[in-house]
Amino acid sequence: MRVVVLTAGFGEGHNAAACNLAAAFDAALAPGAAQVADIFALASPRLNAVSRRGYLALINRAPRLWQAIYGWLDRSQFPGRSLRLLRGETKRLAELVAREQPVAVCSTYPVYAFMFARLARAGRLAVPHFNIVTDSISINSIWWRVPCDGWFVPNADSADVLLRAGVAAARVHALGFPTPAFIAGHAHLAPPELALGGRPRVLCIINSVTRDAAALVRPLLTETDWEITVAVGRDDRLRRRLEKLATGRSAPAQVLGWTDQIPHLLLTHHLVVSKAGGATTQEAVAARCPMIVSQIVPGQEEGNYELLRRHGAGVLAETPAAILAACRHVFAGDGRVWSERRAALAKLSRPHAARDIAAYVLASVGPAGRVTELAARESGAISL
């Protein structure tokens, strides 16, 4: 049995969800049973690279313009009509499925559903297709405009969005966002108990859209009783600059470059300061690490923050002074507010989401490669 997991490089949440879900399929079936593919990169690598750079430039330099485009896509018929512009990608998708002969295809990017619909109408594709929705609450309608065999959403709040839009309840499954298996396997890890005198630990994640990272981190470093960890990615110049700022502190301060230890850091820190990206927000939820949202990319990230706000699990602080004040508020009174937010996250946390989604897909696909409702119900997965 093989499964294909489709992704696209327009936002790290798509890639993170795809890789984590593929790992869960491999664990359930056999190593290499799941293949992750970015059809856009395979079909037109140069165009895809230019498009990705354009997308990042847009959300970095003109976020309000991106918000307008996001809203237009939500209302427009353009995604469906634009398929003639994606003939090469659609052909490559058909070739991939024909070659791999998967029992199911899972997509973490919504445009693939339009390609599947076109291929199905032409009689060229008859494999079950599932959408893995990577956004919360502020979900663009392109995720559900085209029918598929099931939608997996990060939480009940997001399931409500699809249900109100008319998606059949039997096909909407609030099993969570596929996060790294490390989080589920290391649930015993936790930061020091503040009520017992533990030193506060703050994780600050810097990414390509973070505004003036040094100005954001500097006030945190003035709190010499806090342990500070900053992850700056591949920006070596920024890493060296922050290391100088951290010199001489009495409490530990660590500045990391690119790291694959974010899940471990989320489990062992009291707070994370970051923009409301899909993968970061959902990993923080799974690890029960309260979040200080420093930035929101208009459109898809608005719902990620709304989820935290609605459940009392995070706050928005868009200036260095506001971030520092928000952290102090959480740590005050032996961490009473921190305990409340961590408890709120425990109700949202689904660290086994990748495993549960993989199990549901495999249980719902019959021997003939068709979705069987009986098998899906017997899998024990939750439907809304």
Buried (B, 14 or more C-beta within 10 A) or exposed (E): BBBBBBBBBBBBBBBBBBBBBBBBBBBBBEEEBBBBBBBBBBBBEEEBEEBBEEBBEBBBEEBEEBBEBBEEBBEBEEBBEEBEEBEBBBBBBBEBBEEBEBBBBBBBBBBBBBBBBBBBEEEBBEBBBBBBBBBBBBBBBBBBBBEBBBBBBBBEBBBBBBBEEEBEEEBBBBBBBBBBBBBBEBBEBBBBEBEEEBBBBBBBBBBEBBEEBEEBBBBBBEBEEBBBBBBBBEBEEBBEBBBEBBEEBEBEBBBBEEEEEBBBBBBBBBBBBBBBBBBBBBBBBBBBBBBBBBBBBBBBBBBBBBBBEBBBBBBBBEEBEBBBBBBEBBBEEEBEBBBBBBEBBEEBBBBBBBBBBBBBBBBBBBEEBEBBEEBBEEBEBBBB
